[in-house]
Amino acid sequence: MKAVCGALSIQSLGKTAQQQLGRTSVSQDMRTFAEAFVGLQEARHRADYDPVAEFSLLDSIDLIKTAGTAMAAFDRTGNEEKADVLALMLANVRG
């Protein structure tokens, strides 16, 4: 999911993502979601695996706000675009 979100977080999709999604770009709301997903996953990995990682109360509040913003952006995204992106995420699962 992180790789797909990384590919979606740019203004104009790369050739592979364009071919997979059948479009040259995704909406600003999907880009907002994708960017937040990558950042939130990195924070989660730091929290889970870095024994010296520290998060202040303000850091935690910012991460919660980012998650809320990401989910609101995802909710505003059209159903067809959501379905395409979710299908791409499922198709790119490592097996």
C-alpha positions as CSV (number, residue, x, y, z in Angstrom):
1,M,0.0,0.0,0.0
2,K,2.9,2.3,0.8
3,A,4.4,1.8,-2.7
4,V,1.0,2.5,-4.4
5,C,0.4,5.6,-2.3
6,G,3.9,6.8,-3.1
7,A,3.1,6.5,-6.8
8,L,-0.2,8.3,-6.3
9,S,1.1,11.2,-4.3
10,I,2.7,13.0,-7.3
11,Q,0.9,15.5,-9.6
12,S,1.3,13.4,-12.8
13,L,1.4,9.6,-12.4
14,G,4.4,7.6,-13.7
15,K,3.9,5.4,-16.8
16,T,3.3,2.2,-14.8
17,A,0.6,3.8,-12.6
18,Q,-1.0,5.4,-15.7
19,Q,-1.2,2.0,-17.4
20,Q,-2.6,0.3,-14.3
21,L,-5.2,3.0,-13.5
22,G,-6.0,4.1,-17.0
23,R,-5.5,7.7,-16.1
24,T,-2.7,10.3,-16.1
25,S,-3.4,11.6,-12.6
26,V,-5.6,11.2,-9.5
27,S,-7.7,13.8,-7.8
28,Q,-6.2,16.2,-5.3
29,D,-8.2,14.4,-2.5
30,M,-6.6,11.0,-3.5
31,R,-3.1,12.6,-3.5
32,T,-3.8,14.1,-0.1
33,F,-4.8,10.6,1.2
34,A,-1.8,9.0,-0.4
35,E,0.7,11.5,1.0
36,A,-0.8,11.2,4.5
37,F,-0.8,7.4,4.3
38,V,3.0,7.3,3.6
39,G,3.8,9.7,6.4
40,L,1.5,8.0,8.9
41,Q,2.9,4.6,8.0
42,E,6.5,5.9,8.5
43,A,5.5,7.3,12.0
44,R,3.9,4.0,12.9
45,H,7.0,2.1,11.9
46,R,9.1,4.4,14.0
47,A,6.8,3.9,17.0
48,D,6.8,0.1,16.6
49,Y,10.4,-0.6,15.7
50,D,12.6,2.3,16.9
51,P,13.3,1.8,20.6
52,V,14.4,5.4,21.0
53,A,11.6,7.0,19.1
54,E,9.6,9.6,21.1
55,F,6.4,11.3,20.2
56,S,5.3,14.4,22.1
57,L,1.7,15.1,22.8
58,L,1.8,17.7,20.0
59,D,3.3,15.1,17.6
60,S,0.5,12.7,18.5
61,I,-2.2,15.3,18.0
62,D,-0.7,16.3,14.6
63,L,-0.7,12.6,13.5
64,I,-4.3,12.2,14.6
65,K,-5.3,15.3,12.6
66,T,-3.4,14.1,9.6
67,A,-5.3,10.8,9.8
68,G,-8.6,12.6,10.0
69,T,-7.7,14.8,7.0
70,A,-6.6,11.8,5.0
71,M,-9.9,9.9,5.7
72,A,-12.0,13.0,4.9
73,A,-10.1,13.4,1.6
74,F,-10.6,9.7,0.8
75,D,-14.3,10.0,1.6
76,R,-14.6,13.0,-0.9
77,T,-12.9,10.9,-3.7
78,G,-15.3,9.6,-6.3
79,N,-16.3,5.9,-6.0
80,E,-14.8,5.0,-9.4
81,E,-11.4,6.4,-8.5
82,K,-11.6,4.8,-5.0
83,A,-12.4,1.4,-6.6
84,D,-9.5,1.7,-9.1
85,V,-7.0,2.6,-6.4
86,L,-8.2,-0.1,-4.0
87,A,-8.0,-2.6,-6.8
88,L,-4.5,-1.5,-7.6
89,M,-3.5,-1.9,-3.9
90,L,-4.9,-5.4,-3.9
91,A,-3.2,-6.3,-7.2
92,N,0.2,-5.1,-5.9
93,V,0.1,-7.3,-2.7
94,R,3.3,-9.3,-2.5
95,G,2.6,-13.0,-2.5
